[in-house]
């Protein structure tokens, strides 16, 4: 699952011209799914509380980065369209 998250985040971050808010939202959702998996691994006693907290700390940084990308894309998509005038006609 982390490979999927990394791939989605990398695609969203590096392909600026084709990245969309939907791609970034998918990456954020994948990170939240990873956090849920960490909870399950804790309950099943495959991980300690310390390991889960370390993993969630890393995921938090990923989500914050992706959310920043979403905000950036949102600003780009919602910019006012410049007015163009040709021979006095808009």
ChimeraX attribute file (.defattr): number of C-alpha atoms within 10 A of each C-alpha:
attribute: neighborCount
match mode: 1-to-1
recipient: residues
	/A:1	11
	/A:2	12
	/A:3	8
	/A:4	12
	/A:5	21
	/A:6	15
	/A:7	13
	/A:8	18
	/A:9	25
	/A:10	14
	/A:11	16
	/A:12	24
	/A:13	19
	/A:14	10
	/A:15	10
	/A:16	11
	/A:17	8
	/A:18	10
	/A:19	17
	/A:20	17
	/A:21	18
	/A:22	11
	/A:23	18
	/A:24	26
	/A:25	19
	/A:26	16
	/A:27	25
	/A:28	24
	/A:29	14
	/A:30	21
	/A:31	26
	/A:32	17
	/A:33	15
	/A:34	18
	/A:35	20
	/A:36	13
	/A:37	14
	/A:38	21
	/A:39	17
	/A:40	14
	/A:41	16
	/A:42	16
	/A:43	12
	/A:44	10
	/A:45	10
	/A:46	11
	/A:47	14
	/A:48	14
	/A:49	14
	/A:50	10
	/A:51	14
	/A:52	19
	/A:53	14
	/A:54	12
	/A:55	14
	/A:56	19
	/A:57	13
	/A:58	13
	/A:59	20
	/A:60	16
	/A:61	12
	/A:62	18
	/A:63	21
	/A:64	12
	/A:65	16
	/A:66	24
	/A:67	17
	/A:68	13
	/A:69	21
	/A:70	22
	/A:71	14
	/A:72	12
	/A:73	16
	/A:74	13
	/A:75	11
	/A:76	10
	/A:77	12
	/A:78	8
	/A:79	8
	/A:80	8
	/A:81	7
	/A:82	6
	/A:83	6
	/A:84	8
	/A:85	8
	/A:86	6
	/A:87	5
	/A:88	6
	/A:89	6
	/A:90	7
